[in-house]
């Protein structure tokens, strides 16, 4: 089971509350819509006047439930007790205030199909989801916390937590898709009796474990697996029902056609009713028309009672055998036959692979999630309680293979990322050692020679930074690093360096992390160019994954028989001593790839030059290779001039935007951007999306290219869908021909799309941008927007797996692109902000989302600030300490630690005073005239103070051992908790 955790915001004029009501009581869910966009985005299928929703409350692991009416649900969502009307905690009126956290439990679609085909499986599936729901909300109550104190410094355990469950059986297209939403109220009651907000940051970090629990339930629950087996069904390696998985895509394509039918009908209704919007009854009729259209012998408006039978008919049309019922006996538990060592490595690899954004660091929560996923994939069938010892064993085994960056600390919050996989730590150390060995000093080319070469290669003179970079690349330092901002003229500089090397009878080989970037380099530089992996493959490197999922790099020897023939050694890219390998876009090179390249350089005598910007997009794997080599290079050049922009003042400003020296400097940069009109302010996410859509059409209406950069793929998908729909409404696109893209996106002729996988058969590259020129039953024709004669043909299957809309993209999708305009949406990180604000030659704009109490320039300045790069283990240790410092801490533990430290210091001081007094007594013994009287009064005062601090520590222990009882619901507005007498016998003195 898979699903995300989304925040529902209050919105302007509490629009979020109204949206929640419509969604809960009137709406059905379109699972392909990742972001809630308000009432108008929800399709209504039933009369909501008498509907209720179920609320679950968990207290100390005990779950009770009741029903909430519309009015009560409104109160509950808005932060009030739905029975007494009492506000829970502070009133947070900001449009950006969280109302609830929406956890989606999505099962594989094949589960919905078998539940539709068999009534008993439908009941078993509901029971499975019930068991999972109860476990999830118990985990939330046990492991989440509220925050207390100034800045949320202290964490407070949760006494009572409440969740509303929504059950959905169909998509908006009326196709089967059974899933649930667990609405976690942000208002929770702490163990101290007070109501406040849940720590949503911890909830987000915990959700990887929640998803893992879903996978475990779906694949190991004995009641569910036995029920499937009774009908002859099994689960495949991906967790799908193997016998029906092949029917999922045909049904999804049908759903895409339904969306097209719906769009046509809705457009017709709006044309006939100008200035009006359809109510829920009209939308319901449109939805049913869209669903029934083109279904042979079916009425346009179907009765919902016939829905299940019509879906069965469609399944039969796909594969009649799916209606057969081949019963068999259920399998047995395989607990004794498990490869526990493999499970431990799977857990470690899972945590490690999810840690690339944090420099290779992960948390105890990440390890537990990895262990849970590993057990889920093992094939075991057992109850959840029976699996816990195994999961604990796997966690312990995985922890034996980690480096703890902070040392053992039982009080450390489990979400703090302070672990690193031992193999990742060793990889960082090995790469540094290899670069150290390669770092042989040489000489740079003279400026005069570079100037003469430049005159023959380029028309414009190089700036000083470009001259220096060309000198070191064409020189003889074994390791060279050239860093520089976007638009610094790196390509022009490399063209000069390539010619200078050629004149020395040395070869430049340009490689890049992606085939797309390599193709651009070959075209613009004129040197031999390839993807970095193609060069490494030529030198025998092979890469893949072992049974645990760990990335494995091996080396073929000359004469080895491989799948494609006998390996004969390097043929495409022969290297000689003195040749220069230039790694373009080097900031995107991961550690594994850099290690293999260092070995090739060491063996061949080739020299390395990393050229790029470590402050732009990072690699998919572990980053830090470019920074590691920069610290060990014989020559490092920083390009500072920017040539891309028409406005020199803006060019200079982007350099400060790239890496502000301090928070104060970031504020100054933000103020200048605001003064230049390059900052737009919105107060809710919907306004930001609308603004980005508007900017797209303003640009295209004036024949300008624009880059839209978003913080997440979900946000990009929402904007892509909105732009496509407006293009449809404007008549720029039609629904005459439709294809299905990744994640079931609708693809139309004229859409801007991006290919997401290299494929030599179709001659397409990952992240290349295309315009869809034609769609038919067997092919899609893609056209290069910059060259209409550059055409590719792909199949519908390739499109379904590797093609998606590309009007908007995350930072990785626009890296390396140059457009006329650039717009950056809210919530991006420092790299996304910088990359987005340097795409447009003519103008760039940042959209900033603010709360009423926030200042836009402060929000923008915060977006600019970066964490320190984590290149070494010392860097990672500092980052882990900083994260621990930001986390909320247990107030009792914090105060005890403070008192314990004070008592220790005071005891030492008192002992020293006693020793001093004893020494004075000894010196004055029998020598009254020379006696030195000890400061008895000071020592006695210290003893009294020490006693009082010990008493305070005992009181804290008493409160910890004897927590005050919590008032039953509904609680009074404020609960005071008096200290209780100690049952401990006091602290040891």
N, C-alpha and C positions, 0 to 999 in steps of 0.2 A: 504494500500500500504506500502510495506516495502523495505528498501534498505539501504546500507551503504554509507559512504563517504570515498573514497580512494584517496591517493595522487599519482599523476603521477610525477615521478622524471625525471630529465634531463638525468641521466645515463651516462655511459662512452661514450665519443665521441658523445654526444647528441643522444644516441640510443633511449631515451624516445621520442624524437620528431618524429623519424621515426616510432616508434611503434604506436604513436598516429595517424600518417597519415594513416598507414595501417588499423588501427582499425576503424577510422572514415569513410574512403572512400572505403575500400576494404573488410572490415571484417563484419562478422555477429557475434552475441554474443552467447557464451555458458554460460547460466546463472549459471551453476554449477561451473564455474571457477571463484573463488573469487579474484584471484590475476592476474593482467596482467603480462605476462611473455615475451612480445616482439612480433615481427612480426611473428616468426615461430609458435606462439601459436594461431594465428588468421586464421580462415577459410574464404576464399574469395568466394563470390557467384555471383558477377556481375562485369562487366567492369567498372573500376573506372575512366577512362580517362576524362569523361565529368561530373562526379558527383560533386555536391556542397553540402555544409552543411549550415544550417540556424544559423545565429548569432542573439542573442537577447541582446539588450542594454537597461538598465533601468536607468533613470535619474529622481530623485525625484518622483518615482512611475510611471513615464510614460515609456512605453515599445515600442521600435521600433525594427524592424528586417530587415535583409538583407541576401544575400547569399555570401558565401565565396568559392572561388575556392581552388583547392589543394594548389597552391602557397600562396594564402592569408591565408589559414588555417595554413600552416607551419609557416608563419610570426607571426600569432596571438598566436599560441601555444608557440613560442619561445620568446614571450615578446615584439613584435614589433606591431606598428599600421599597420594593413594589407593594408591600403590605401596609407599612406604617407611613410611607411617604417621606421618611427621614433621609436627609442627604447623608451619603456615606463619604466622609472625609471632606477635603477642600473642593470648592466649586472651581473647576478649570474650564473657563469660557473661551479659551483661544481656539480658533479654527483648526490649529494643528494639534490640539489636545486629543489624546487617544480615548476612544470610547470603549473599544474592545479589541481583542486579538482573535482573528478568524483562522482557526486551524482546519485545513481541508484534509479529509481522509479519502483519498482516491484509490480505489482498487484497480487492478488491471481490467481492461474492458471485457476480456474474455469471461471474467467472473459474472458480469452483468448478463452476458449471453446465456450462460448455462443456467443462471437463476431464472431467466425468462422461459427457458425450455422446460424446466422442472420445478414444480411448486415446492417440493421438499427442499431442493437446493436453495430456493429463494428464502425459505424460512431459516435454513442453516446459515446462509450468508448474512441475514439480519442478526442472527445470534452471534456470529463471529464479530460483526461490527459493534454489537453491544458489549462484548467482552473487551474489545480493544478500547472502546470509549471509556469504560470504567477504569482500565489500567492507565490510560493517558491522564485522566483528571486526577487520579491518585498520585501519579508522578508529579504533575504540576503542583499539587498541594504540598507534597513532601519536599520538592527540590527548588521551587521558586521562592522568592522572598520579596517583601516590601522594603522600601528604603526610608530611613529616618535621619534626622539631623540636618545641619546645614550642608547643602550640596549633596545630600543623600549619602553621607559618609558611612552610616551604619546600616547593616541589614537586619531585618526583623523576620523571623520565621512566620509562616502563614498558618493561622488556626482554621480559617474558613475560606473557601474559594468556590465560586459559582460559575456554572457553564450552562448555556442554552444550546440545545442540539437542534439542527435543521437536517431533515432527511430529504434527499432528492433522488428520484428514480429515473429521470429522463433529462436529456439535454433540451435546449430550446427548440432544436429541430425535431423533438419528439422521438429521438432514437434512444435506445436503452443505455443508461450510464448511471449506475447506482453509486452514490457517494454521500458523504455527510459533511456538515460544517459544525465544528465545535467553537462556539462563541465564548471565549474566556473574558469575563468582565475584568476590566482593569482595576476595579474596586475589590480589594481583598481585606480580610480582617486579620490583623497580626496577632501573635500570641499574647501581646499586651492588651488586647481587646479593642484597640483603635483601628479604624478603617482608613486606608490610604491606597495609593496606586501600587500595583505590582511593578517590579523591576523588569520592564519590557526588554531591556538589553540582555538580561539573563535568559528570558523566555526565548528570544531569537537564537541565542547560542545553544540552548537546550534542545531546539527543535530537530537538530540532527539525530538526537537520541529518540525523539518521538517518532520520526519517520522510520528509524531502525526498528522500533517496536512494532510498527505497522507491517513492515516486511516480515518480521518474525512471526506475527500472528497469521498472516496470509499463507505462509509456506510451511509452518510446523504445527499448527493447531490440529490436534488429533480428530476432533469432531468434524471439522471442515474437510480435512483430507480424506477421512473415512467416508463422508457423504459424497464427495467427488468420486471416490473409488467405486462406490455402489453403482454409479452410472457409467463406469468404464473410463473415467477421466483421470488424468495425471497432470502434474505440474512440471513444466520444462525448466531449463536452467535459468531462464529469465523470470520465472515466477508466474508465467501465463498458463492457462489451461491448454495443454499441448494440442489436444484434439480439435479445438475450435479457434486457435489463434489465427489461422489463415483466413478466417472470415472477418476479422476486425477491420482490415484496410478497405475491403469493398464496401462495408457498411459506412465507414468514415467518408469515403468518396461520395456516397449517396447523401450523407449529411451536408457535405459541401455544396452539392447541387440544391439541396433544400434551402441553404442560405441564399443562393443566387435567386431562387424562386421567390423567397421572402423579400429580397431587396427590390425586385421588379414590382411585386404587388404593392409594397409599401410606397414606392415612388409614384405608382399610379394613383394610390389613394390620396397622397399629398397634392398631386397635381389637380385632382378633382375637388380638393378641400383646401384651397390656399389659405395660409395663415393659421391652420389648425394642426393639432397633434392628435393622433388616434388614442382613444381610451383603451382600457385593458380588454374589453369585449371585442373591439375591432382588431386589436393585436392578436387575440386568440383565434379569430377567424382567419386572419392572414397567415398565422403560423400553420393552421390546419390545412389551408389551401396549399401552402408551400410544401407541406409534407406529403399531401396526396397527389399533387401534380406529377404527371408522367408515370404514376403507378397504374398499370393496366387494370381496367375493369374496377377501379376504386372510385368512390364518390369524392367530390372535391372537399366536402366537409365531413370528416369521419366522426363517428361516435367514439368516445374514449374507451368504451367497453370493448370495442373491436381492435383496439390498438395492439394488444399483445398478439392476437392471431395474425394481424397483418405483418408484424415484425417476424413472426415465425415463418410466414410465407416467403418473406424476403430471404431469410436464412436458408430456407429450402431451395430457393432459386440459386443461391451461391453454392451450396453443397447439400444435396438431399440426405446424405449419410449422417449429417449432423443431428437429424431427428431420430436416428436409431439410438437405442439404449442398450449398450453392451455392459451388463453388470458384472462385477467381479468382487473378490474379497479385498478388504483393506490391507495395506502393508503394515509392517511392524516397526517399532522404534529401532533405530540403528545407533543408539547411544554408545554401545560398546565398541562399534567398529569405526568410530570417528578418528581421523588423523588430527589429534589435538595440536601437534606442532604446526601443521598447516593452518589450522584455524587461528592460532596465535599470530602467525605471520600475516594472514589475511586481515586481521584486526589492525595490526601495526601499519600495514600498507594503506588501508582505508583512511586511517587518521593522517598519515603522512601525505597522501595525495590531496587531501582537503586543506593542507597547511601552506600552500604556495603563496597565498596572499599575506601570510604572517611570517615570512622568512623561514619556513620549515618548523615553526613552533605549533604545538597543538595541546589540547587540554585533556584532563581526565574524562570529561564528558565526551570528547571526540574518541578516546580509546574505548570507552564503554559502548558508544554507538558502533564503532568498528567491530567490536567483539559480537555485538548483537546481530549485525548484518552478516558476519561470518557464520555464525550458528544458523541463521536463517537460510543461508545458501548451502548448508551442509547436507541437506536431505533428511535430517532427523525429523521424527514426528513424536512429539511429547507435549505434555501440559506445560504451561508457562512456569509454574512453580518448580517442576522437575528440571527445567532448563537452566534455572538460575545458578546452581552450583557450577554447571559447565561454563556459563558466561563468565562467572567470577574467575574460574580457572584460566580461561582464555585471556581475560584482562590481566591477571597476574603474570602470565607468560609473556604477553606483549610488553608489559612494563619492565620486564627483565632486559628488553632490547632498546631501551630509551636512555637518553641523557637527561637528567633532571637539572634544569638550568638554575633553579632556586634552592635546591637541596630539600630534604624531607621536611615537610611542614603540614601536620595533620589539619591545621585550621585554614589552610589555603582554599579559597573558593574553587570548586571543581571546574568552573568555566574559564579560569585563568590559563592562558596558553603558556605553559612553562616546561613542556616536554619537547624533545626532538628525537627523531628516530636515529639510532646509532649509525645506520648506514648513511644517512644524510649528513650527520656531523662528520663522519669519516670522509665523505665525498668532498666536503668543503675543505677539510685539512689537506687531502691529497691534491686537489686542484691547485691550492696555494703553493704546495711544494713543487709541483710540476712547473708552474710559472716561474718560481724562483730559479729552478735549474735552467730554464730557457732564457732567462734574462741576461743576455750577453751584450755588453756595451758596444756601440759602434759610432759612426759619425753621420752627421746630417749632410744633405746636399747643400751647396752654397746658394744664397739668395739670387746671385747673378744667373746661375744655371737655371734655376726655377723660372726666373723672369724670361729668359730666352725661350725656354720650352713653352711657357704660357703664351708668348706672342704668336707661336705657330699653331696653337690648339684652340684657344678661346679668343673671343673678340674683346671682351671687357677685362680690364686689369684685375688681378686678384687682390683682395685686401690682405693686411698683414697676417691675420690668422690663417687664411687659406694658404698663403706662402709658407708659413711655418709648418702647417700640416703636410703640405706636399713635400717639403724638405725632409721631414722625418719618415714619411712613408717610402719615399724614394731613396732614403739613406740606408744605413746598415745596422741600426739598432735591431736586435732580434725581436723584441716586443715593443710595440708602439700602440698608444691609445689616443684617439682623437674624439673628443666629446664636443657637442655643440647643440644649440637650440634648433627648433624647427625653422627652416628657411635660411640657414646659415651658409648655403652654397656648398654643401659637402659633395654633391655630384660633380659640380664644376671643378672643384679641387681634385677629385679622384681622376678626372679626365687628364689633367696636367700630370699628376703623379704617375699614371699609367704610361704616358708617353716618355716621361723621364726614365722609368724603369726599362722601357723597350730600348731606349738609346744605350743603356748599359748592358744590353743583352740579357736582361732579367725579365722574368714574366710576372705579370699581375694576374691573379685569379680572384675574382670577386665572388663571394658566396653570401647568401642571405638566409635567414631562418625560414622564409616562405618562398615558394616557387614564384608567386606573384612579384615579390620584391626583387628576386633574381632576374626575372624577365625585364623589369624596368631598368635595372642596373646594366644589363647587357645592351639594351637599346640606347641608353643615355650616356654610358661611359665608353662603350666600344671595346671593352676588355672581355676576356673569357669569363663567363658568369654561370653559376648554377646555384641550386639550393644547397645549403650546407650539408644536408643529409645525402644528397647525390654524390658530393665529393667524398664523404666518409664511406659511403657504400662502395665507391670505386677502390678504396683502400681496405676493403674487406670487412668493414664494420657492419654488423647486423644487430638489429634491436627488436625487442618484443617484450613479452610479459611472461613471467613464470606462473605456476599454478596459483600462487597467492596474489597475483596481480602486480607484483613488483616489476618495475622496469629493469630489463636485463640487456646488457650490451655484450656481444660476443664478437670474435674476430675469425674470419675465414683465412686459411692459409692457402698459398698457391698450390693448386692440384686438388683441393677439396671438391668433392662432387656435391653440388647443390641442386635444388629443384630446377633451376634454369640452366644447369649445365656445370661444367668444370670451371672453378674460379682460377683465372690466369693472372691475377695481379692487376694493379692499376693500369688502365688503358685510356680512359677519357681525360683524366687530369694528371698527367705525369708531372711531378714536381722535382726541382733540382735545388741544391743549396743556393741560397740567395734569392730564390723566387719569393714574392710577397703574396701571402694570402690575406686579402682584405675582407673582413667580416662586416658587411653593411647591416644596418639596423641591429647592431650588436647588443643593445639593451634587451632584446628579446631572445637571446641565447640562454638556454638552461644549463645547469651544472653538468649533467650527463654528457650532453653534446660537446660542451667546452672541454671536458676531460678527453674525449676521443680525439678532438681536434689537436689538443696539446700533444698527444702521443704521436699523431701523424707528423706534426711539425718537428718533434724531437727526432723521429726516424729519418725524415727526408732532408733535414737541414733547412727547411723553409722558414721564412720569417712571418710573424703574425702582426696584423694591424686591426684592432677593433675600432670601428667607426660608428658612432651612433649617439644616442641620448638615453642614459639610464633613468632619466626623469620622465620619459614617455611610457608607453605601454610595456608591461612586463611579460615575460614568457608564460606559457601555460604551466610548465613545470617549475622547479625551484630556480629562483633568480639569484643574481649576485656574481655571475661569471665576469661581466664586464668590469664591475667594481673591483673584483679580485685581481684581474689582470692590470687594471689601472694603477693599483698600489704597488705593482711589481714591474712596471714598464720602464725601459731605459729612456723613453721620451713620452711625455704626455702634453698634448696641445688642447687648449680650450678655445673653440671658435666662439667669438662674441658678437661679431657683426651679423645683422639679419638683412637678407636681400629680398625676401618674399613680398613684403608689404609695400604698398604704394605710399603709405604715410610713415615717414622716418620716426616721428614721435611715437607712434604706436609700436613700431619695431623695437625701440628702446624700452618701451614699457613692458613688452612681452619678456624681455630678459629678466626684469625684476619679478614678473609674475611667475616665471619658471621656478625660481627658488628664492623666496624672500629670506633675507638675512635674519629676520625676527618677526614676532607677531606685530610689532609696531610698524615695521616695513610693509607687511602684508596689508595692514589697514590703509597706509598711504597709497599703495597700489590700487586697492579697492576704491578709495576716494577719487583717484584720478580716472579710473574706468567709469565711475558713476558720473563724474563731471563731463566726460566726453560723450555721454549718452549711450554707453555700451553695456549698461546694466538695466534690466527690467525687473520689476518687483511684483510678485503675486502673493496672495495670502492662502491659496489652497492648491492642491496638486492638479485638480481639474483645470484651473485657469492656466497653469503652466503647460499642460498638454495642448490646450486650445491655442495658446500663443505660438507654440512650436508648429502646429498645423497651419496657422495663419501665416507664419513666416515662410513656410514652404511655398505657399501659393503666391505670396507677394514676390518671391524670388523667381519662380517659374513663369509668372505672368510677364516678367520683364526679361525673360530668357537668360537668367543667371543660374549657375549651379550653386547648390547650398548643401552644407553638411550639418545634420542634426545629430547631436551627441547626447545620449541618455545615460543615466546611472545604471540601469538594469536592462536585461533582455525583455522582461515583462513590460517595462515602460516603452521600450522601442516597439514592441509588438502592438501595444495600444495605439501609439501614434501612427504606425504603419497602417493599421486597420482603418483609423479615422481618415487618413489621407486618401487611401484607396476608395473609401465610401464617398468622400466629397468629390473625388474625380468622377465617380460613377454618377453622382447627382448633377455634376456639371456637364455630363455627356462626353467627357474625355475618354472614358472607358465604357465598355459594354459587357453584357453577360452572355454574349453569343458563344464564346468559347471559354471554358474554365478548366484549370488544372489544380491539383492539390499539392501544396508545398509542405515543408517541415511543420510539424505540430498541427497539421491539417489546415494550414493557411490557404485561403483562396487566392489563386494566381490567375490574373487576367492579361489579355493582350494589351500591351502598353505599360504594364507595371515595371517599376524599377526593382530589380532583384539582385541577390548575391549568391554565387555558388559557394558551397561550404566544404568542398572536398576536392583535392586534386584528382583528376581522372584523365589518364593518357588516352583512353579510348575515345573520349569526347573532346579532348584537348582543352579542358577547363582547369582553372586554378582556384584554390581556396581563397575566398574573400574577394574574388574578382566581381566587378559591378557590370550588370547587363540590363538591357531593355528587352522585354519579351516581345518578339516580333510576330510570332504565330503559334497557335496551339491546335493540334488535331489529336486524333485518337491514339496515335503512336509516338508522337514527337512534340517537343517544344523547340522553337527556334529562338536563339538568344543573339542579341546584336550589341556590339560594343558602342556605348553612347558617344564615344569620341571618334569612332570610325565606323560608319554604317556598312562598310564592306567587310568588316571583321565579324564573321557570323559563326556560331556554334550550334550544333543540334544535340539535344539530350533527350532521354526517354522520360516518360511519366514516372517510372520507378526511381530514377535518379532525382527527379524533382521532388518527389514525396519524401525522400530521405535527406537531400542535401541542397535544397533551394528554398530561400525565404525572401520575403519583402525586405527592401533595403532603402526606404525613404529616410528612415532614422536608424541609428546603430549605436552600440556601445563604443568605447574608445578603440577597441581592437579592430572594429570594422572600418574605421576612418583613418587609422594609422597609415601614414604615407600618402594620403590623398591631399590634393590641393584644389580648392574650389574658389568661387567668387565670394561667398558668404559662409560664415560659420555661426551656429547657435548651440549653446550648451545649456542643457536642462538642469534642474535643481538636483542636489544630492550626489553629484559626481565627486570623486576624489580629486586630489591634487593633480594626478597625471591626466585624468579625464578633462579637468578644467583647462589645463595648459594645452593639451592636444587640440581640444575643441576650439579654443580661442586663438589658435594659430593655423586653422585650416583655410580661412578666407583671405584672399588677397586684398579685397576692398573693405570689408567690414566684418567684425565679429561681435557677438553679443552673449552675455551670460544672463540667464533667467534665475532669479534668486527667490526662494520660497521663505517667507518670514512669518513669525507669529507676532501678535500685537506688541509684545514687550521687546521685540528684537529690532536691531538697527541693521538695515541691509548690508552696509559695508562691513559690519562685524561678521555677519553670516558668510559673506564672500571671502573675507580674510581667513576665516576658519577653514573654508574649502581649500585655500592655497597651502595650508600648513601640512607638511609631510612628516612622517616618522623617519627616524634615522635609518639609513640603509643597513640591513642585517647581513653583512658580508662574512664576518667571522663569528665564532662562538661567543666571544666577548660582546659583540654587537647584539647578539640574540639575548644574552643574559641581561644586558641593560634594558632591552625592550620588554622582557618578561617582568623585570622589577617595576618598570613604569606602569605596565598593565595592572600588576598587583596593587600598586599605589592608587590606581583609579577605581578599583573595585570596592564595593561596600563591604564593611567588616562587621563581625558580631560585636555589639557594644560591650557585652560582658567580657568577652575574650580580650577586646582591646583595653578595657579598663584594668582587667586582671594583669595583663602584660605590663601596663604602665605601672601599676602598683607593685608588681613583682620586681620590676627593674628598680623602682625607688627603694623598696625594702632591702634589696640586695646592696644597693649603694649605701643606704643608711646604716645597715648592719656592718658593712666594711668600715664606714667612717667611725662608728661607735667602737668597733674593735680596735681601730687605730688609736682612738682617744684613750681607751682603756690601757693599751700598750704603752702609750706616751706617759700616762699617769703612773703606771707600774714602774716604768723606767725612771721617772722622777723620784718615786719613793725609794727606789734602790739607790739612786745617787745620793739622796739625803739621809739615808739610814745612819743613825748615830751621829749625824752632823747637822744638828738642828739649826745652827747659825747659817748654814748654806742651803737650807731646804727650799725647794721650788714647789709651791702649792699648785696642785692640778686645778684646772677650771671645772670644779665639780658642778657648778650651776649649769654650765653649757652642756655637760654630758647628761645631766638629769633631764634637761629640756629636750635633748635629742631622744632620750629613752621614751619620754611621754609622747612625742610626735610619732616615733616608730610604733608605739603601741596603738595609737589612734589609726594609723594606716593599716596595721594588721587587722584591726577591728573592721575597718571598711572592706578589706578583702574578704573577711569571714562573712559579712553581710551579703556581698556579691555572690559568694558560693551558696549561701542559704537561698537566695532568690533563684539561683540556677537549679538547685536541687528541689525546691518547693515552688514551682510556678503557680502564680495566683490563678484561680478558676476564671474561665471566660463566661460572661453572661450569655444565656441562650438567646436565640433570635426572637424578636428583633432586639438588637442591643440598644442601650441608651446612647445619646449623642456622644458622651465621653465616658470612658471607663478608667477609674483610677486604680492602680494596683499597688497595694501596700506591701512593704517588705514582710516576709514571714520569718518566724524564728528559725535559726539554724538547727538542722538535725545532724550536722557533720561533727563533730567534736572540735571544730576549729582547725586552723592551719597549724602545721607542726612548727613549733618554735625552736 
